[in-house]
Each structure stands twice: as structure tokens, then as C-alpha cells.
Amino acid sequence: MRRMAHPRLRGPEGRDLRAEFEREGYLVLEGFASAEEVAALRRRAGELVEAFEPEAHSVFSTKNQESTSNDYFLESANGIHFFFEEEAHDGAGRLKQAKHLSINKFGHAAHDLDPVFRRFSRSAKVAELLRTLGQERPLPMQSMYIFKQPGIGGEVVPHQDSTFLRTDPPSVIGLWWALEDATKENGCLWALPGSHKAGVARRMYVDQGKVKFDREPQEHGLEGYVPLEVPAGALVVLHGAVLHMSYENRSSQSRHAYSMHVIEGKEGVLWRPDNWLQRSVPPEPLLPSSAEGLGG
């Protein structure tokens, strides 16, 4: 796994980010977010969780999304909604630990609605990177703050992001920032290099207000997956069709991360009307970049 100290610096081999991304289906860019940016995002996430009153909520699970994707989930496309870990509650529906240790994630519009997350998500360096990877008019469609709680952080089964967010032609790119060191012990990402070249195997869509899939998940082993153990501040960039996953977190250390998914917004690229995520207000493109690119 090749790494880069900062996306604005070319390594001694003249790293070509776009060629590497197209070959592997992912990139690891260490030091993309500064220590100050990481601290600001974590502090703001803590404030949002503290203000959250768990009256309306949902449990997040990648194992049974058809039954857990309710109206609260669908409406989160235009808000900041909170989702609990599968193991957060006891048999009577009570939290088994403090609220801040029970949340799986919040999403899916903090990048637009919250000033701290908006400022970070729409920085010039983010826009510059996406243009380096070939997007002409990047549109941020959704974001998530993921807690991966100690002891109960849920497994994320192997999947492709373009299963859940589809454009014609495909254009989804995932941006995943580690806000704590991500290790095999606390549930780091794992990716299958080159798997994006086989295309998208499965798609989630909404039919009459219900989340459905067009086919059953493909059975495949985990041979060849690479652990993406990265320090806080690192950015993992994921092609929409690359297979990736994370194991449950049974350690005593959380694994906070911030994720955003971006699509190509130029003319001729269609956001599917049966995508689960439908914005009530059209998304704004990222800032134009005056820089010349990030290598390659």
C-alpha cells in the first residue's frame, strides 16, 4: 500500500494519483487533514451528539438494510440524523452505555447543514483532489460521521458504494478521513485492490417508499483484501465500485471517521430518481480550483 505524506507533494517516484486510483480502486493519502482540522471535527461531532435527544432514532445495520431503512433513514438525506449501534440497547430498549458511546453514526447532510463540517468538506484541497481524479464538477451528495464504538462497533460487510448511490454513467467517489488511528484491532477499512474493474454487482433502490435491492448479495471470500491501517488525519479515497469492508470493533478504542460521497455533476451524468437519497434542494458543487492538480 503506497502512501503520501501530503496530497500537494509528489513522492520521489512522481506518484500519479489518477493512474494509481484507476489501477487499485483506492488511494491512501496520509496527513490530508491537519491535527487542528481533526480536532475541530471531533469536537463538533461531540457537540452534536450531546444536543441529540434520542426520541426519534434508528439502528444502523449493513446486514439487514431492507428492514432497518425506515422513514427516519430516508429523511436523513436532508438532515443530520443519528443512528445507534446494533448492540446499543438491551432487551427492553434501554441504552446499555452512555449515549455518546452508543451512536453508530450521524448523517447524511452535515457537509451542507453544519458550518464546521461544511467548511472542511468544501475546502479547496478537497476540490483540487477530485479534479485531479477526473471529476469536472464534483457534487457532494452525502456525508457520515462514523464512531465505530469500543466494544460494540458494528461490522460493515463487503460492499460497493455505488450499490447505494448510483449515477448513469457511474461516477461515485468516496472520501473517508480517519479521525483516530485506524488499526486492525479497532476496525480499520479493508479493500480489495482492482475489484472496481468488475463493475457494480448490486443496487439498492426505493420503490413506493421501501428500500429494496435488485438482487441478492454475491457470495465471495475475503482473499486478497488489504487492511488500510492509517493514522488520524489520513484520507482514504474509494472508487464507487471497489469492494471494501470493516470488521466489528471489540477493542477498548473507538475508531472515529468522517466520510463523504461525491458524484460528477457535469451535464450528461444522471442521478437516478430511484436512489434512496433524494435532496430537497439541489446539491452545490465544490469550489472551483485555480491550482493545476496534485501529481500525474
C-alpha positions in Angstrom: 0.0 0.0 0.0 1.7 3.2 -1.2 1.2 6.3 0.9 1.7 10.0 0.5 2.7 12.5 3.2 0.5 15.3 1.7 -1.6 15.4 -1.5 0.2 18.5 -2.7 3.6 16.9 -2.6 4.8 14.4 -5.2 6.8 11.5 -3.9 10.3 10.7 -5.1 8.8 8.3 -7.7 6.5 11.1 -9.1 3.3 9.5 -7.8 0.5 9.6 -10.4 -2.6 9.7 -8.2 -5.1 9.3 -11.0 -3.3 6.3 -12.6 -2.9 4.7 -9.2 -6.6 5.3 -8.3 -7.7 3.8 -11.6 -5.5 0.8 -11.2 -6.1 -0.1 -7.5 -9.6 1.4 -6.9 -8.4 3.4 -3.8 -5.8 5.8 -2.5 -4.3 6.4 0.9 -3.2 10.0 1.5 -1.6 10.5 4.9 -1.7 13.9 6.5 -4.5 15.2 4.3 -6.4 16.6 7.4 -4.3 18.6 9.8 -4.4 17.9 13.6 -6.4 21.1 14.0 -9.0 20.0 11.5 -9.3 16.6 13.0 -9.8 18.1 16.5 -12.4 20.5 15.2 -14.4 17.8 13.5 -14.3 15.6 16.6 -15.2 18.4 18.9 -18.2 19.4 16.7 -19.4 15.8 16.5 -19.3 15.6 20.3 -21.4 18.8 20.5 -24.0 17.4 18.0 -24.3 14.1 19.9 -24.7 16.0 23.2 -27.6 18.0 21.8 -29.3 15.0 20.3 -32.4 13.8 22.1 -32.9 10.1 21.3 -36.7 10.3 20.8 -36.8 9.6 17.0 -33.9 7.4 16.0 -32.9 4.3 14.0 -30.5 1.4 14.3 -27.9 1.2 11.5 -27.0 -2.2 10.1 -25.3 -3.3 6.9 -26.6 -6.8 7.4 -30.3 -6.1 7.1 -30.8 -2.7 5.5 -34.2 -3.5 4.0 -35.8 -3.8 7.4 -33.8 -1.0 9.2 -34.1 1.6 6.5 -37.2 3.4 7.7 -38.6 6.9 7.1 -36.2 8.4 9.6 -33.4 7.0 7.4 -34.8 8.2 4.2 -35.4 11.7 5.6 -31.8 11.9 6.7 -30.8 12.8 3.1 -31.8 16.4 4.1 -30.8 16.5 7.7 -28.5 15.3 10.4 -29.9 12.2 11.9 -28.5 9.8 14.4 -28.2 6.0 14.2 -27.4 3.6 17.0 -25.1 0.6 17.0 -27.0 -2.7 16.7 -25.8 -3.7 20.2 -26.5 -0.4 21.9 -29.8 -1.4 23.6 -30.8 -4.1 25.9 -33.9 -6.3 25.5 -36.1 -3.6 27.0 -34.9 -0.9 24.5 -32.7 0.9 27.0 -29.2 2.0 26.2 -26.6 -0.2 27.8 -24.0 2.5 27.9 -23.8 6.3 27.7 -25.4 8.0 24.7 -22.1 9.1 23.3 -20.8 5.5 23.4 -24.0 4.2 21.7 -24.2 6.1 18.4 -23.0 4.3 15.2 -23.1 7.4 13.0 -24.9 10.6 12.1 -25.7 11.6 8.5 -26.3 12.5 5.8 -26.2 16.2 5.2 -23.8 17.6 7.8 -21.5 18.7 4.9 -24.1 21.2 3.9 -26.0 22.0 7.1 -23.3 22.3 9.8 -20.8 25.1 9.4 -17.8 23.2 10.8 -18.3 20.1 8.5 -19.3 22.3 5.6 -16.1 24.3 5.8 -13.9 21.2 5.9 -15.8 19.3 3.3 -15.7 22.2 0.8 -12.1 23.1 1.2 -10.0 23.9 -1.9 -7.8 20.9 -1.3 -10.8 18.5 -1.5 -12.0 20.1 -4.7 -8.5 20.0 -6.2 -8.0 16.3 -5.4 -11.3 15.4 -7.0 -10.4 17.3 -10.1 -7.1 15.5 -10.2 -9.0 12.2 -10.2 -11.1 13.4 -13.2 -14.3 14.9 -11.8 -15.1 18.1 -13.6 -18.0 19.4 -11.4 -17.8 17.5 -8.1 -21.1 17.4 -6.2 -21.1 16.2 -2.6 -24.2 14.1 -2.1 -23.9 12.7 1.4 -21.7 12.6 4.5 -21.4 10.5 7.6 -19.6 10.8 10.9 -18.8 7.2 12.0 -18.0 6.4 15.6 -17.1 2.6 15.5 -17.7 2.5 19.2 -15.4 0.5 21.5 -16.7 -3.0 22.3 -19.9 -2.7 20.1 -18.7 -1.1 16.9 -20.7 -2.9 14.2 -19.3 -4.9 11.3 -19.6 -3.3 7.8 -20.0 -6.2 5.4 -18.2 -6.2 2.0 -19.9 -3.7 -0.3 -19.5 -1.2 -3.1 -20.6 2.4 -2.5 -22.2 2.6 -6.0 -24.7 -0.1 -4.8 -26.3 2.6 -2.7 -25.6 5.8 -4.7 -26.0 5.5 -8.5 -25.4 7.8 -11.4 -25.5 7.0 -15.1 -22.7 6.7 -16.1 -21.2 5.7 -12.7 -19.2 8.4 -11.0 -19.3 8.0 -7.2 -16.1 8.6 -5.3 -15.9 8.0 -1.5 -13.7 10.1 0.8 -13.0 8.6 4.2 -10.9 10.5 6.8 -9.5 8.8 9.8 -10.1 11.0 12.8 -8.4 8.4 15.1 -5.8 5.9 14.3 -7.5 3.1 12.4 -6.0 -0.3 13.1 -7.0 -4.0 12.6 -7.8 -4.1 16.3 -10.4 -1.3 16.3 -11.9 -2.0 12.9 -9.9 -0.3 10.1 -11.1 -0.4 6.5 -10.2 -3.3 4.3 -10.2 -3.0 0.5 -9.9 -5.5 -2.4 -7.5 -4.0 -4.9 -8.7 -3.9 -8.5 -12.2 -5.1 -7.7 -13.7 -2.0 -9.1 -12.9 -3.2 -12.6 -15.6 -5.8 -12.5 -18.3 -3.2 -12.2 -21.2 -2.8 -9.7 -22.8 -6.2 -8.8 -25.9 -5.0 -6.9 -28.0 -1.9 -6.5 -30.3 -0.6 -3.7 -33.3 1.5 -4.8 -36.6 2.8 -3.4 -39.9 1.5 -4.6 -43.1 3.0 -3.1 -41.2 4.3 -0.1 -39.5 0.9 0.6 -35.8 0.2 0.3 -35.1 -2.8 -2.0 -32.2 -4.5 -3.7 -32.2 -5.6 -7.3 -30.5 -8.9 -6.5 -29.1 -11.0 -3.6 -25.5 -10.2 -2.5 -22.8 -12.1 -4.2 -21.0 -14.7 -2.1 -17.3 -14.3 -2.2 -14.4 -15.0 0.1 -12.1 -12.4 1.7 -8.9 -13.5 0.0 -6.9 -10.6 -1.3 -8.4 -7.9 0.9 -5.8 -5.4 2.2 -6.0 -3.8 5.6 -5.9 0.0 5.4 -4.3 0.8 8.7 -3.9 4.6 8.8 -3.1 7.3 11.3 -5.5 10.1 12.2 -5.6 12.7 9.5 -5.2 10.2 6.7 -7.7 10.2 3.8 -8.8 7.0 2.1 -10.3 7.6 -1.4 -12.6 4.9 -2.7 -13.8 4.2 -6.2 -17.6 3.7 -6.1 -17.2 0.1 -7.4 -14.3 -1.1 -5.2 -15.2 -3.7 -2.6 -14.4 -2.7 0.9 -15.5 -3.6 4.4 -14.6 -3.3 8.1 -14.8 -5.8 11.0 -16.6 -5.2 14.2 -14.7 -3.3 16.9 -14.3 -5.4 20.1 -11.4 -3.4 21.3 -11.4 -0.7 24.0 -10.5 2.0 21.5 -13.1 3.8 19.2 -12.3 4.5 15.5 -13.9 7.8 14.6 -14.0 8.7 10.9 -15.7 11.2 8.6 -16.9 10.1 5.2 -18.3 12.0 2.2 -19.6 10.7 -1.2 -19.2 12.8 -4.2 -20.6 12.4 -7.8 -19.9 14.0 -11.1 -22.3 16.9 -11.7 -21.5 17.8 -15.3 -24.2 17.7 -18.0 -24.9 14.2 -19.2 -24.5 12.5 -15.8 -27.9 11.4 -14.3 -28.7 11.0 -10.6 -31.1 8.1 -10.6 -34.6 9.1 -9.5 -35.0 5.8 -7.5 -31.8 6.4 -5.4 -32.7 6.3 -1.7 -31.0 9.6 -1.3 -33.1 12.5 -2.8 -32.1 16.0 -1.9 -35.0 18.5 -1.4 -32.5 21.3 -2.5 -30.1 20.5 -5.4 -26.5 20.0 -4.1 -24.0 22.7 -4.6 -20.8 21.9 -6.5 -17.5 22.2 -4.7 -15.4 25.3 -5.0 -13.6 25.7 -8.3 -9.9 25.2 -8.1 -7.2 27.5 -9.5 -4.4 25.0 -8.9 -3.1 22.7 -11.6 -3.6 19.4 -9.9 -2.0 17.0 -7.5 0.5 14.9 -9.4 0.4 12.9 -12.5 
